[in-house]
Amino acid sequence: MSMTNNKAQAYDIAVKNADGVTIYYNYIADSKELEVTRGRNYVNNVVIPGKVTYMGRTRKVTAIGDCAFDWCNGLTSVTIPDSVTSIGHRAFFACCRITSVTIPDNVTSIGNGAFYYCQSLTSITIPDSVTSIGDSAFEGCDGLTSVTIPNSVISIGEAVFQGCDKLTSIIIPDSVTSIGYCAFSNCGLKSVTIPNRMTSIGNNAFSDCCCLTSVTIPENVTSIGDGAFLRCCCLTSATIPNSVISIGNSAFRGCRSLTSLTIPNSVTNIGKGAFNFTNREEKLVEITSLIKEPMDIDTNTFSYEVYKNASLYIPEGTMEKYKACKGWKDFVWIEEITDDGNDSHY
């Protein structure tokens, strides 16, 4: 997201609060309501009123407009009234001194980059009314330690929490059906709960989460996106359910702490470098492929060390099929197993 400061004053009215702070507004909803818009550089504490009277007419304040407070480096806190239903794109972009924000219960959407690079923001409570969180909404909030995502949220946009390296845990509610590109990339997550309604994990969704140790992917997920867990170097276990059809390029690349891996029979596509850890300290020693009709895979799907040293366990009676497939045939140690998990021959 661009960091260009293109601040300009364009507003319909300017009204001074009881505390002496002037706030700038635009008319919306056929001039019956107001949204806070860009004005001067707001500083210290700003209290946005729920209603504003101007020239004898009183209007509700229902929105924080796009870029309303962007680049207000002196702003430390904002009180948003219950009348507000939306927070616009880049509304608090790069407000680096804001420490906390309470989003009122009537807000239904948080715009793209709404709190981007609010470095001092340590906690945020998202109300039950919110159904969508826009791209990069909290990206770069590297002081953020706590986030509550309510059950009303359906989608989490691209890069929403990217770079929140102090965010160590998060519960993604079951209401969420999609997680966007790089949504939690480079976070400090140690654990994550992926909701049961998810059908896909977006590209790079959890890439570079270097503290993440385990992940369980729910049964409804059919695709794991490119780079979904790229360079999660502390990941020691990953459960891939039998619903997964596609594992994207570099999906688990660089996850050098994985010791074992089971690929379900449902998988029909494994992308380039999906399990290539490219590190001689990698610990993957055991791979179980339950795929009964193996497909060709790229020769760099697994790393050289894994092809030469790890054991590949495959379903009974499929040895010739695996030996005929690109990529799979590069494994030095291949063993068939019966349905009960016992070795059938070497």
C-alpha positions in Angstrom: 0.0 0.0 0.0 1.4 3.4 -0.9 2.6 5.6 1.9 2.2 8.8 -0.1 0.7 11.7 1.9 -1.7 13.5 -0.5 -3.6 15.4 2.1 -5.9 18.1 0.9 -8.8 20.0 2.5 -12.2 19.3 0.8 -15.2 19.5 3.0 -18.7 20.8 3.2 -18.8 22.2 6.7 -16.5 22.7 9.7 -18.0 22.6 13.1 -16.3 23.3 16.5 -17.0 20.8 19.3 -17.7 21.8 22.9 -14.1 21.1 23.7 -12.9 23.5 21.0 -11.8 21.0 18.4 -13.0 21.7 14.9 -14.1 18.6 12.9 -14.7 18.6 9.2 -17.7 16.9 7.5 -19.2 16.1 4.2 -23.0 15.7 3.5 -24.1 12.2 2.7 -27.4 10.3 2.3 -29.1 13.2 0.3 -27.6 15.7 2.8 -29.5 14.2 5.7 -26.4 12.7 7.4 -22.7 13.5 7.8 -19.4 11.8 7.5 -16.2 12.9 9.0 -13.7 14.0 6.3 -10.2 15.3 5.9 -9.5 18.6 7.5 -6.4 19.8 9.3 -4.0 17.6 11.1 -5.9 16.5 14.2 -3.9 16.1 17.4 -4.3 14.7 20.9 -7.8 13.4 21.7 -10.7 13.8 19.3 -14.3 13.2 20.3 -16.6 12.8 17.3 -20.1 13.7 18.2 -23.1 11.6 17.4 -25.1 14.6 16.1 -24.0 17.9 14.7 -26.1 21.1 14.5 -25.2 23.6 11.7 -27.3 26.5 10.5 -30.3 25.3 12.5 -30.3 21.8 11.2 -29.2 18.7 13.2 -27.7 15.7 11.4 -26.4 12.3 12.6 -22.8 11.5 12.0 -22.9 8.0 10.4 -19.5 7.5 8.8 -15.8 8.1 9.2 -14.9 8.9 5.6 -11.9 7.7 3.5 -8.6 9.2 4.7 -10.4 11.2 7.4 -7.6 11.1 9.9 -4.7 9.8 7.7 -1.2 10.9 8.6 -2.4 12.6 11.8 0.9 11.8 13.7 -0.2 13.8 16.7 -3.5 12.0 17.2 -3.5 9.9 20.4 -7.1 8.8 20.7 -10.5 9.0 19.0 -13.9 8.5 20.4 -16.3 7.2 17.7 -20.0 7.6 18.4 -22.6 4.8 18.3 -24.2 6.5 15.3 -21.3 5.5 13.0 -21.9 2.5 10.8 -18.8 2.5 8.6 -15.1 3.3 8.8 -13.7 4.2 5.4 -10.6 3.3 3.5 -7.4 4.6 5.2 -9.5 6.4 7.8 -6.7 6.3 10.4 -3.8 5.5 8.0 -0.4 6.0 9.7 -1.7 7.5 12.9 1.3 6.2 14.7 0.5 7.5 18.2 -3.0 6.0 18.6 -2.9 3.4 21.3 -6.5 2.1 21.4 -9.7 2.4 19.5 -13.2 1.3 20.4 -15.3 0.5 17.4 -19.0 1.0 18.1 -21.5 -1.7 17.9 -23.3 -0.4 14.8 -20.2 -0.5 12.5 -20.7 -3.1 9.8 -17.5 -2.6 7.7 -13.9 -1.6 8.3 -12.3 -0.2 5.1 -9.1 -1.1 3.4 -6.0 0.2 5.3 -8.3 1.7 7.9 -5.7 1.4 10.7 -2.6 0.7 8.5 0.7 1.4 10.3 -0.9 2.5 13.6 2.3 1.3 15.3 1.2 2.2 18.9 -2.1 0.4 18.7 -2.0 -2.4 21.2 -5.5 -3.8 21.2 -8.7 -3.7 19.2 -12.1 -5.0 19.8 -14.2 -5.6 16.7 -17.9 -5.5 17.4 -20.5 -8.2 16.5 -22.0 -5.9 13.8 -18.9 -6.1 11.5 -19.2 -8.6 8.7 -16.1 -7.7 6.6 -12.6 -6.5 7.4 -10.9 -4.7 4.4 -7.5 -5.3 2.9 -4.6 -4.1 5.0 -7.0 -2.9 7.7 -4.4 -3.4 10.5 -1.3 -4.1 8.5 1.9 -2.9 10.1 0.3 -2.5 13.6 3.4 -4.0 15.1 2.4 -3.1 18.6 -0.9 -5.1 18.4 -1.0 -7.9 20.9 -4.7 -8.7 21.1 -7.5 -8.9 18.6 -11.1 -10.2 19.1 -12.8 -11.2 15.8 -16.5 -11.7 16.3 -18.7 -14.4 14.9 -20.3 -11.9 12.5 -17.2 -11.6 10.4 -17.5 -13.6 7.1 -14.4 -12.5 5.3 -10.9 -11.4 6.3 -9.3 -9.4 3.5 -5.8 -9.3 2.1 -2.9 -8.5 4.4 -5.3 -7.5 7.2 -2.9 -8.3 10.0 0.4 -8.6 8.0 3.4 -7.6 10.0 1.7 -7.7 13.4 4.7 -9.4 14.9 3.5 -9.1 18.5 0.2 -10.8 17.7 0.8 -14.3 19.2 -2.6 -16.0 19.1 -5.9 -15.5 17.4 -9.1 -17.4 17.1 -10.7 -17.1 13.7 -14.5 -17.7 14.3 -16.5 -20.3 12.4 -18.4 -17.6 10.6 -15.3 -16.8 8.4 -15.4 -18.5 5.0 -12.4 -16.9 3.4 -9.0 -15.5 4.4 -7.2 -13.3 1.9 -3.7 -13.1 0.5 -1.1 -12.5 3.2 -3.8 -12.0 5.8 -1.6 -13.1 8.7 1.8 -13.0 7.0 4.7 -12.2 9.2 2.7 -12.3 12.4 4.0 -13.6 15.8 1.3 -16.3 15.9 2.2 -19.3 17.9 -1.1 -21.0 17.4 -4.0 -20.6 15.1 -7.5 -22.1 14.9 -8.8 -22.3 11.4 -12.7 -22.3 11.3 -14.6 -25.3 10.1 -16.5 -23.4 7.4 -13.3 -22.5 5.5 -13.1 -24.0 2.0 -9.7 -22.5 1.0 -6.6 -21.0 2.7 -5.5 -18.0 0.7 -2.1 -17.5 -0.9 0.6 -16.6 1.7 -2.1 -16.4 4.3 0.3 -17.5 7.1 3.6 -17.1 5.4 6.6 -16.1 7.6 4.8 -16.8 10.8 8.1 -18.0 12.3 6.7 -18.8 15.8 3.8 -21.0 14.5 4.3 -24.5 15.8 1.2 -26.4 14.7 -1.8 -26.1 12.5 -4.9 -28.2 12.0 -6.7 -27.7 8.8 -10.5 -28.4 9.0 -12.3 -31.0 6.9 -14.0 -28.6 4.6 -10.9 -27.1 3.1 -10.3 -28.2 -0.5 -7.3 -26.0 -1.4 -4.2 -24.7 0.3 -3.0 -21.7 -1.5 0.5 -20.9 -2.9 2.9 -20.1 0.0 0.1 -20.5 2.6 2.6 -21.6 5.3 5.8 -20.4 3.5 8.8 -20.2 5.8 6.9 -21.1 8.9 10.2 -22.5 10.2 9.0 -23.6 13.7 6.0 -25.6 12.3 6.5 -29.1 13.7 3.1 -30.6 12.7 0.5 -30.0 10.1 -2.7 -32.0 9.7 -4.0 -32.1 6.1 -7.6 -33.4 5.9 -9.0 -35.8 3.3 -11.0 -32.9 1.8 -7.9 -31.2 0.3 -7.7 -31.5 -3.4 -4.9 -29.0 -4.2 -1.7 -28.0 -2.4 -0.3 -24.9 -3.9 3.2 -23.9 -5.0 5.5 -23.4 -2.0 2.6 -24.1 0.3 4.9 -25.4 3.1 8.3 -24.4 1.6 10.9 -23.6 4.2 9.0 -25.4 7.0 12.2 -27.1 8.0 11.0 -28.3 11.5 8.3 -30.7 10.1 9.3 -34.2 11.0 6.5 -36.1 9.4 3.8 -35.5 6.8 0.7 -37.3 5.6 -0.8 -36.5 2.2 -4.4 -37.7 1.9 -5.8 -39.6 -1.0 -8.1 -36.7 -2.0 -5.1 -34.7 -3.3 -4.9 -34.5 -7.1 -2.4 -31.6 -7.4 0.8 -30.7 -5.5 2.5 -27.5 -6.6 6.1 -26.7 -7.3 8.3 -26.5 -4.1 5.3 -27.3 -1.9 7.5 -29.2 0.6 10.9 -28.0 -0.4 12.7 -26.9 2.7 16.0 -26.1 1.1 17.9 -26.4 4.4 20.3 -29.2 5.4 19.0 -29.0 8.9 15.5 -30.0 7.8 13.9 -32.8 9.9 11.4 -34.4 7.6 12.2 -38.1 7.8 8.8 -39.7 7.1 6.2 -39.0 4.4 3.0 -41.0 4.0 1.2 -40.6 0.7 -2.2 -42.1 0.8 -2.7 -41.2 -2.9 -3.7 -44.4 -4.8 -3.5 -42.9 -8.2 -0.3 -40.8 -8.0 0.2 -37.8 -10.4 3.4 -36.4 -11.6 4.9 -33.8 -9.3 7.7 -31.4 -10.0 11.2 -32.6 -9.1 11.6 -29.7 -6.7 8.4 -30.4 -4.8 10.6 -32.0 -2.1 14.2 -31.0 -1.4 17.2 -33.0 -2.5 17.9 -34.1 1.1 14.3 -35.4 1.6 14.4 -37.4 -1.7 17.6 -39.0 -0.7 17.1 -39.6 3.1 13.4 -39.6 4.0 11.1 -42.6 3.9 8.1 -42.5 1.6 5.2 -44.8 2.6 2.6 -45.5 -0.1 -0.5 -47.6 -0.3 -0.1 -51.3 -0.9 0.0 -52.3 -4.6 1.0 -48.8 -5.9 4.8 -49.2 -6.1 4.9 -49.4 -9.9 2.7 -46.4 -10.2 4.9 -44.3 -8.0 8.0 -45.5 -9.7 6.5 -44.4 -13.0 5.7 -40.8 -11.8 7.9 -37.8 -12.2 9.0 -36.6 -8.8 7.8 -39.6 -6.7 10.3 -41.9 -8.4 13.2 -39.8 -7.1 12.7 -41.1 -3.6 15.4 -43.5 -2.6 13.5 -45.1 0.2 9.9 -46.2 -0.8 7.8 -48.7 1.2 4.3 -50.0 0.7 2.0 -50.1 3.7 -1.3 -51.9 4.2 -4.4 -50.2 5.3 -3.6 -51.0 8.9 -0.3 -49.1 8.5 2.1 -52.1 8.4 4.9 -52.4 5.9 4.1 -54.8 3.1 7.5 -54.9 1.4 10.6 -52.8 0.7 
